[in-house]
Amino acid sequence: MTSHRGIPVMRSANASLRKSYSKSQLMIYFKSSHFIPYERNELYGHLDFLANVGGLLGLFIGISLLSFFEIIYFLSLRIICNLRLYKNWYGKENK
């Protein structure tokens, strides 16, 4: 027998190859399904990120305002004390 292009086909080799292989099947059964399902959750959501950014922003603005008021207090108190002690705003003169 020949194929459509004139190449001979060996029937006996194909038949012997088919006969030499056998099929096996393995079935595994479990008593119960005691498997822990894995869930993936986000560690940091959009709302958590926004809350942390807002908290840090509030903290830094609060520190900045506190520093600003401390500087104003220090400068005004220093000028007032210099005026009372030395009768001028810049303190005592170096000679």
C-alpha positions in Angstrom: 0.0 0.0 0.0 1.2 3.5 -0.8 0.2 6.9 0.4 -1.0 9.7 -1.8 2.5 10.9 -2.6 3.9 7.5 -3.4 5.5 6.9 0.0 5.0 3.3 1.1 3.1 2.8 4.4 4.0 -0.1 6.6 0.8 -1.5 8.1 2.5 -4.2 10.1 4.7 -1.6 12.0 1.7 0.6 12.8 -0.2 -2.4 14.1 2.6 -3.6 16.2 3.1 -0.2 17.7 -0.6 0.0 18.6 -0.5 -3.4 20.3 2.6 -2.7 22.4 1.1 0.2 24.4 -1.5 -0.2 27.1 -3.5 2.3 29.1 -3.4 2.7 32.8 -5.7 4.8 35.1 -5.1 5.9 38.7 -8.1 7.0 40.8 -7.4 8.8 44.1 -10.2 9.2 46.7 -10.1 11.2 49.9 -12.2 10.5 52.9 -13.2 14.2 53.4 -12.2 17.5 52.1 -10.1 18.9 54.9 -8.2 21.2 52.7 -7.7 24.8 53.8 -8.8 27.2 51.0 -6.3 29.9 50.4 -7.7 33.4 50.0 -5.7 36.4 48.8 -6.7 39.7 50.3 -5.2 43.1 49.7 -2.9 44.2 52.5 -3.4 47.9 51.8 -6.6 49.1 50.1 -7.2 52.4 48.5 -9.1 53.7 51.5 -6.4 52.6 53.9 -3.8 54.4 51.8 -5.9 57.6 51.6 -6.5 57.5 55.4 -2.7 57.1 56.1 -1.8 59.9 53.7 -4.4 62.1 55.4 -3.1 61.3 58.8 0.5 62.0 57.9 -0.5 65.2 56.2 -2.4 66.3 59.3 0.5 65.4 61.5 3.0 67.4 59.4 0.7 70.4 59.0 0.1 70.3 62.8 3.8 70.2 63.5 4.4 73.1 61.0 1.7 75.2 62.6 3.0 74.5 66.1 6.6 75.4 65.0 5.3 78.6 63.4 3.5 79.7 66.5 6.5 78.8 68.7 8.7 81.0 66.5 6.2 83.9 66.7 6.0 83.5 70.5 9.8 83.3 70.9 10.3 86.4 68.7 7.6 88.5 70.4 8.6 87.4 73.9 12.3 88.1 73.2 11.5 91.6 71.8 9.2 92.4 74.8 11.9 91.2 77.3 14.6 93.1 75.5 12.5 96.3 75.6 11.9 95.9 79.3 15.5 95.0 80.2 17.7 97.0 77.8 15.2 99.7 76.6 15.8 98.6 73.0 14.5 95.7 70.9 17.8 94.0 69.9 19.3 93.5 73.4 22.4 94.8 74.9 25.1 96.4 72.8 28.5 94.8 72.4 31.4 97.3 73.0 
